[in-house]
Amino acid sequence: MQRYARDPKTQLAPPALRQVHPLGKSPVITDGERTVAETGAIVEYLVDRAGGALRPPPGTAEFERYR
């Protein structure tokens, strides 16, 4: 885990974070060559990496609540 402090006046991402994501987005995860930004996309990526075992079956009430 790496924490990147934004500029306190401008709230712009530091150069080190821009090297991870060109727009300086956070949160962001890097998995090998892949970089995923935005909380929802990160959650879906991790669920998919777990083989979907963390996702309720489609067409169920649980899936609708999950979505």
C-alpha positions as CSV (number, residue, x, y, z in Angstrom):
1,M,0.0,0.0,0.0
2,Q,1.3,3.4,-1.0
3,R,-0.2,6.7,0.2
4,Y,0.2,9.8,-2.0
5,A,-0.4,13.1,-0.4
6,R,-2.1,15.7,-2.6
7,D,-0.9,19.3,-2.7
8,P,-2.7,20.9,0.3
9,K,-3.5,24.1,-1.7
10,T,-4.4,22.8,-5.1
11,Q,-5.4,19.3,-4.3
12,L,-3.5,18.1,-7.4
13,A,-1.9,14.7,-7.4
14,P,1.8,14.5,-6.9
15,P,4.1,13.4,-9.8
16,A,4.5,10.0,-8.2
17,L,0.8,9.3,-8.4
18,R,0.6,10.6,-11.9
19,Q,3.2,7.9,-12.8
20,V,0.7,5.3,-11.6
21,H,-2.4,6.9,-13.2
22,P,-2.0,9.7,-15.8
23,L,-5.0,11.7,-14.4
24,G,-3.8,11.3,-10.8
25,K,-7.0,9.4,-9.9
26,S,-7.3,7.7,-6.5
27,P,-8.0,5.3,-5.2
28,V,-6.1,3.2,-7.6
29,I,-4.7,-0.4,-7.6
30,T,-1.9,-1.9,-9.7
31,D,-1.9,-5.6,-10.3
32,G,1.0,-6.6,-12.5
33,E,0.6,-4.6,-15.8
34,R,-3.0,-3.6,-15.0
35,T,-4.0,-0.4,-13.2
36,V,-7.6,0.1,-12.1
37,A,-9.0,3.4,-10.8
38,E,-12.3,4.3,-9.1
39,T,-13.8,2.5,-6.2
40,G,-16.5,0.7,-8.0
41,A,-14.2,-0.6,-10.7
42,I,-11.7,-1.7,-8.1
43,V,-14.3,-3.7,-6.2
44,E,-15.6,-5.4,-9.4
45,Y,-12.0,-6.2,-10.5
46,L,-11.3,-7.8,-7.1
47,V,-14.5,-9.8,-7.2
48,D,-13.6,-11.0,-10.7
49,R,-10.1,-11.9,-9.5
50,A,-11.7,-14.0,-6.8
51,G,-13.6,-16.0,-9.5
52,G,-16.9,-14.2,-8.8
53,A,-17.2,-16.2,-5.5
54,L,-18.0,-12.9,-3.7
55,R,-20.8,-12.0,-6.1
56,P,-24.4,-13.4,-5.6
57,P,-25.9,-15.3,-8.5
58,P,-27.4,-13.1,-11.3
59,G,-31.2,-13.0,-11.2
60,T,-31.5,-13.2,-7.5
61,A,-32.7,-10.6,-5.0
62,E,-29.2,-10.7,-3.4
63,F,-27.6,-9.8,-6.8
64,E,-29.9,-6.8,-7.2
65,R,-28.9,-5.6,-3.7
66,Y,-25.3,-6.2,-4.5
67,R,-25.5,-4.2,-7.8
